[in-house]
Amino acid sequence: MFGLEPQVLLLLMLCLVAACAFEFVNGFHDTANAVATVIYTNTLRPWVAVIWSAFWNFIGVFAGGIAVAMGIVYLLPVESLVDQNVYHGIAMVGALILSAILWNVGTWYYGIPASSSHALIGSILGVGIAFSLLPESSGAAVNWSKAGETGVALLVGPLFGFTLTILLMFILRRFVRNKAIFREPHKRKPPPSGFALF
């Protein structure tokens, strides 16, 4: 079928199933992080929060999600992806997807906040380094300049978000008279009127 040997086709099908499994794990892993605050503060009901998150994740793909995915793909040089040995390529894809799934499930199980994108980037770098250690490998299997750019983005993004949050909290504390928004929310009671988005 498709001009492939049966064992190669079976391995490719297993990789496809693993990719779908990663997407499933990514969905429940990242959605939990995205909706935790609005559910905890009773701003939205859980089913509304999950649908809202799914809608904006869907929109996010069209607003730049593909660019992020392509940036991640370029972490591996093209020559390592188009290796002469098809089994090397399948092993690389399978290993990076399975390691990202294991990391996501482990962090979810132990309640450790983590990003699926970060897990995927780490597994791609790990697979690239492992591939470069193979005897038949002819050089680096990681695009280190792209990895450097990605690393800087992963460091700057959280710092920027943290700084912006501190500034917003300072402005709110300074100018908002109703101090109820700074206290722990009551069970089954929505936040004060007008502050649901904060």
C-alpha positions, 0 to 999 in steps of 0.5 A, a space after each residue: 500500500 502506498 508503495 511502502 513495505 508492510 512494516 514501514 506502513 505499520 510504523 507510520 500508522 503507529 506514529 499517526 496514532 501517537 500524534 493523535 494521542 499527543 493532540 488529545 493529551 495536549 487538549 486536556 493538559 493545556 485546557 486545564 491550565 487555561 480554565 483553572 482561574 475562571 473556574 476557581 473564581 466562579 467567573 465561568 461554569 466549567 462546561 462554559 470555560 472548556 467550550 470557551 477555551 476550545 473556541 479560542 484555541 481553534 481561533 489561535 491556530 488561524 491567528 499564528 498557531 501554524 507559524 509557531 508549529 513551523 518554528 518548532 519544525 525548523 529545530 531539526 535540519 532538513 537533512 536529518 528529516 530526509 535521512 536515507 534510512 527510513 527507520 531512523 526517521 520513523 524512530 525519531 518521530 515516534 520517540 519525540 511524540 512518545 516522550 512528549 506524551 509521557 512528560 505531559 501525562 506525568 506533569 498532569 498526574 503530579 499537578 505540575 504546571 507545564 506547557 505541551 509546546 515546551 515538552 514538544 520542543 524539549 523532545 525534539 531537541 533530545 531526539 536531534 541530539 540522540 540522532 547526532 550521536 548515531 555512528 552513521 550520522 554526518 553532523 549536527 541534527 539540531 538547528 542550534 541557531 533556531 534553538 537559540 531563538 526559541 530558547 530566548 522566546 521561552 525565557 522572555 515570554 514568561 518574564 514579559 507576562 510576569 512583569 505585565 501582571 505585576 504592573 496590572 496588579 499595582 494599577 488595580 490596587 492603586 485605583 480600584 476601591 472595591 478590595 473584594 477582588 483581592 480576596 479569596 473567592 467565595 464558594 459558588 459565588 461569582 466575582 464582584 460585578 464588573 471584575 469578572 475578567 480580572 
